[in-house]
Amino acid sequence: MNIATPARSMASGTTGAPRHPSTAKTPTATALAIRLTRCAKTWPDGTRALEPLDLEVQAGETLALLGPSGCGKTTLLRMICGLEQADDGSRIDFGDTDVTRVAPEARGVGVVFQGYALFPNMSVAGNVGYGLKIRGVDAATRRRRVSEMLALVELEALAERRIDQLSGGQRQRVALARAIAIEPRVLLLDEPLTALDARLRQQLRVDLAALLRRLGITCVIVTHDQEEAMMLGDRVAVMSAGRLEQLGTPETLYRQPASPFVADFLGTLCRLQGEAVRHHHGVDTLTFRPHEVRLDAPGSGLEARIEARFFLGSHVRFELRLDDGQRCTALATASAGWQPGERVGISLIPTPPAQETLPC
Amino acid sequence: MMAAPHRAAPLTSRGGRRAALAGRRAWLPIAIPAATLFIAFWLLPMAKLAGLGAATPQGMESSAYWLVVTQPRYWHSLANTVALSLGATLATLAIALPVSRFLARHPHFPGRRALMALLLFPLAFPGVVVGFLVILTTGRQGVLNTLSRALTGEPTVLAYGMAGLFIGYLYFLLPRTIGVLMAAVEGIDKQWLEAAQTLGARPWRRFIDIELPALSSALTAAGAMCFATAMGAFGTVFTLGTRIDVLPITIYDEFTHYANIPVAAALSVVLGLATWAVLYAANAFAGRAAHGR
């Protein structure tokens, strides 16, 4: 496979409807599916890090593992690359190969660590070329591959820099280049953007999403940031307390959450119940996202008082309080002029059902 | 961009300049006593010592320095000291590194505290006690000799030769070195090793490529400390009463037995210079090795 060729994924057709036609992705020749069968992890002191779990990452797919800290997502990632040994009875397959007992150094997995773990005693080029050096690739080929990789992450000019001369964003890209230089069958990223400041994270998230689509490599990303998971993952696996809560496309998770945990974790979810709700909407519990609320002059339906108004540039956020004390949040366009203390009518904007668009 | 002039302003203002001056003056009360101590207890005695070495000993025709560098007796003593110290330093590092790695990587195992206490126990021992320990183990009445005679009928006595000195030096160098290296191993980021592992590096390769470079400054520092300590070691050698001359013993002999103060002074200066020269060379070598990769 030639990682440096961007056009590859455009050439052949995809099965199933891609989420974004312009970024359609097909597995490259070497992309492998990862299959976890009854994978569990118990620490020596007896605590369960991971309940037995089945999970399949399709070839060429990017799967985001999303969850709060301590939910077992990093443990799962470390089991896939072999740095953590799964409990007896667990099984991990890469394609048709059982790798459960294969050592990390023989798995051919590219890993980007949370703190990047770049080698301080080597230059940027030395870091990127290290995996190739281990594999006995000759110096000339190595130099060529390293400059290809650095071109891919747009760091050609910094090849001879020391690691401590790089900014956080540059380090992240060096770590990525080092991980993909070995042409891994599987790429794993552990919180790849967490160490960066918010503005840079926004930019690198877009860059990383584009790069992963270009590479067409099977990829697992661990993150606790729902926006990052939704942007980078073709599918997102939401985890909580060592369990898989739900697996699906970002749209499915957002619109048809399988549990209150999933609903809460992917953005704000409002819940209203009681007599007024039953009277106006004919249901016991009304659940909705803040952007699905429409505010009108009071009189027609459910009524609330505006407690607070936050102007956020592209939109305005209102904190609302019903007469019986229940609270909810509403997002309105930036031109909404309601002020705190005013009474408004609440109605819901109907939203289309989620599109099940599994890639590949 | 808006913040730049605001941040620059206090520095150019009068208050800022006064603060900067005060900052510069603030260390004077500390610097003056430090400089006084340095001059009184280091510079003056050292100058006196160096001056003494230039004197001509009684019944001789040339300065003590000239004698020290021309007479084979002193040369042998210097060569013995450097060889013994270098050998002991390298052996100490070679033994201490795996031990420190093991202890740093296994923070919990039964008996770890006891083992640590035992390993660090000889730290406080004076050279005399270390010498005595060597005699107990490898002397004429020692454990080794008893065992050897029982098994082979031949006596094995190491205590009073080069081997005995070597063992004695290890006794007092190892505890210090293990402490320093353990801290250094604990300071290595585990993710570096894990990253190397996922890139395909097997244990030996990870040790050479990642661990050793990360430990190089600690190894250099520990090695320098070992070497300098060994060069000046006196009590152990004195207790063992070996026929092998090392410089500290030679200096002691010149000073107390022959009252040859100029030669004792000249030898002290030579001991200092030789230690410095070897450490300088080792540092330069380590530095080049680090840059070479």
Interface residues (C-beta under 8 A of the other chain):
Chain A: C81 G82 L83 P104 E105 A106 R107 G108 V109 G110 V111 F113 Q114 G115 A117 L118 F119 P120 N121 M122 G126 Y130 G131 I134 R135 R178 A179 I182
Chain B: D189 Q191 W192 E194 A195 A196 Q197 T198 L199 G200 A201 R202 R205 D209 I210 P213 A214 A290 R293
